Amino acid sequence: MNVLLVDDSGLSRKVQAKVLREVGLSAITEARNGLDALKKLEESGWSIDLILTDWNMPGMDGISLIQEVRKSPKGSHLPIIVVSSEGEDSRIAQAFQVGASSYITKPFKKEVLQRKIQAVRAIAEIEQAQQATVVTGSETPLIEGDLERLGLAELVGFLNFSKKSGELLIGAGDAAGMSIQDGEVKHSWLGDRDGAQAFHRIAALQSGRFQFHEGRPSRGSTITVGTMSLLMDAMRLLDEAHGAS
């Protein structure tokens, strides 16, 4: 797996490269900013499997880099994790809105980074599988998988960025799930709970099958807060759970 590590601080790159090697990733290409990263991508023939990028960099920052990468067909499904000391909700939301696959704040534990990498690679596989699959009818899942491999935060972030509409079911049957309209979660349920409370309960789940059925109508309208706000809380819950383990 080839990783492109983008950060204007040589010390920060050194620390992050060490963590990457600790989780078994040693094929690392370094870049000083977004412009340098785009050059390295071209030089490699886009043979990069994962980008880790800082936010604040001279020349071209991380957000601009993501936007440029997503413009290219070669980079449309490339997993990108923003690694930054900027942990405000508005910043994280902006990163997802322009196409980041996930976000992690410095300093971070290697277990958290490992989970993020696994999740964004699963998202990339889902996107590639979608291109090769023709789905007809709301009874056939557009996407499906397991939360052990793909965290809910990354999954909801993907559905939000893709502006998907339909129903996301978690676990067996329909005891838990959420209704999504144009990428925004409008309703969520888990047993006898619904709304934001149910969403946060679902976010704490670390295993279970999921299915997304595109085109299914919403079961209700119990959530008024924006999906990005819900997503920030979900990410914190997941990071705390995995970081403490």
N, C-alpha and C positions, 0 to 999 in steps of 0.2 A: 504494500500500500504506500503510495507516494503522497507525502504531505507537503503543502506549501505553507510556510510559517511567515506571516507578515507582521512586522513590528519595527518601529523606528529606533527602539532601544536595543542595543546589542546585548545588554545584560538581561533584559526581559526575554529575548529570543533564546539566550543560553539556558535560562531557567525553564522555559517552556519546552525546549528541545530535550532537556533532561527528563521532564515528566513524560513526554512522548515516548522516549526510549524505555522508560519504566513500564509503560503499558504495551510494549512490544513493537513500536513504530520507529524504525531507524532510518528509513529513506526520507530524509528531510531536506527540502530546498528552502533557503531563507531569502526574504526580500525586505527592503528597508521601508517601503511605502506602497501605495496602490499602483503607482506607475511602474515601479520596479517589479511588482507582482505580475502585472499584465505582460511585461517583457519576458519574465521567467515562464509564464504560461505559454506564450508563443514559441519561445526557444525549446520548450519541452514537447511541442506539438500537442499541447493540452493533455499530456499524459499524467495529470495530477488527479488524485482520488479524493482529496480533502483539502480545504483551505481553512486555516486558523488565522484570523486577522484582528489586529487591534482596531480601535475606533479612531483615536486622535493621532494623526500622522501628517507631517508636512508633505506638500506636493499633491497627494491624493489620499483622502482619509478612507476608513474602512467602508463607510456607507456608499461612497462614490465607487469604490472598487466593486462592491456587490452589484450595484446597478450596471456597471460596465460588463461584468461577468455574465449577468442574466440576459443581457442583450444578445449574446452570442448563442447560437444553437448548441455549440459545444459546451457551454457553461450553464445551460438551462436547468440541468439536474445535478450539477456539481454540489456536493455537500459543503456548506459554508458555516462555520461557527465563529461568531464574534467573541473575542476574548478581550475584555476591557475592565478597567477599574471604575468605569461609569455604570453604576447600578440602578439609576433612577428608572422608574417604570416607563416614563415617556421615551427615554433613550432605547430601552429594550423593545418597546412597542414599535418604534421607528425602524429598528433593525429588522424585525419580522415583516413589517409592511413593505420593505424594499426587496425582500427575498432571502433573508438570512434563514438558515435551517435551524439554528439554535443559538443560544447566548449563554456565556458563562463569565462570571465576574472574578477578577483577580483579588486576592490569591485564591486558588482552588485546589481541592484534593484530587489526586490522580483517579480515585474511584469515580468522582463526579465527571471528570473529563472522559473517562472510559465509557461511562453510560451515555454521555452526549454523543460520542463518536459512533457508538453502536446504533443509537436512535437515528441520527442523520443519514447513516448509510442505509438503514431500513427504509427511510423516506425516499431516498434516491431510487432504491429498487422498486418501490411502489410506483413512482412516477414513470419509470422505464416500462414496467409491466402494463401500465395503463395505455401506453402508446401502442402496445402490441395486442391489446385485448379489446374486442367489441362487446359492450355490455348492453343488453336490451331489457327494459322492464325494471321496476323498483324492487322486485323480489330477488334479483341477482345482485350480490354485493359488488359495488364498483371497486372497493378495496377491502381487504381483510388481513388480519394478522394477530399478533400476541403482544400484550403490553409488557411482557418480560423483555422483549426486544426493542419495542418502540414505545417510548413514554407518551403519556397523554398530552403533555405540553407541546411536544414536537408534532404530534398528530393533529391537534387542534390548530396549531400554527400553520401547518400545511393546508388544511381545509380553509382557513381564513384567507391566506395568501392566494389560494386558487379560486376563491369566491364560490365555493361549492354550496349547493343546497340539497338537503336530504336529511336522513336520519342515521345517527351513529349509535349502534347498539353495543353494549359491553356485557360480556359473559353469556351464559345460556339464556335463551328466550329473549324477552324484552323487559326484564325486571330493572334494568339500568340502561340509561342512554340519554341522548340529547337530540333536539331538533335544531337544524342549522339552516339559515336563510342567507344566501349571498355571503357565506363565510362567517356570519354572526350567529352565535348561540342564542336562540330565542327561548328555549325551554329545556330543562334537564330534570331527570327523575331517577330515584334510587329507592326501591321499596315504597314506603309511604312518605318519603321526602321528595320535594321538588324545588325548582329554582336554584339560586346560587348555592344554597346549603347542599343540595344534591350534587351539584357540579364539584364542589370541594371534596365531598366524600368520594366521588369517582376519581378525582385527581390523586387521592391517596392510594388507590389500587395499584399494585405493582405486578399483577399477573392477571390473566384472563383474556379470552379471545375477543376481538372486536370486529364488527362489520359496518361498513358505511354503504347505505342504500341511497343512491342519488335519485332525487326527484320526489321522494316521499314527502307528503305535506306535514306541517308542524302539528304536534299534539297539543300545543298550548302556547302561552306567552307569559312565562313567569319570570323572565330575566330581562331587566331593563338596562343594566350596566353593560358597557362595551365588552366585547370578547377579549380584547387585549388586557383589560384590567383583571378579568377572570384568569387569563393565561398567566399573568405575572404571579398571582397567588399560587397557581398550580405549579409553576416552576420552582417557587420557593419551597413548597411542600415536598416536591420530589427531591430537590437538592438536599434539604435537611434530612430526609429519610435515608438517602443513599450516603450522605456524608457522615451520618452518625453510625452507619453499619460498619 
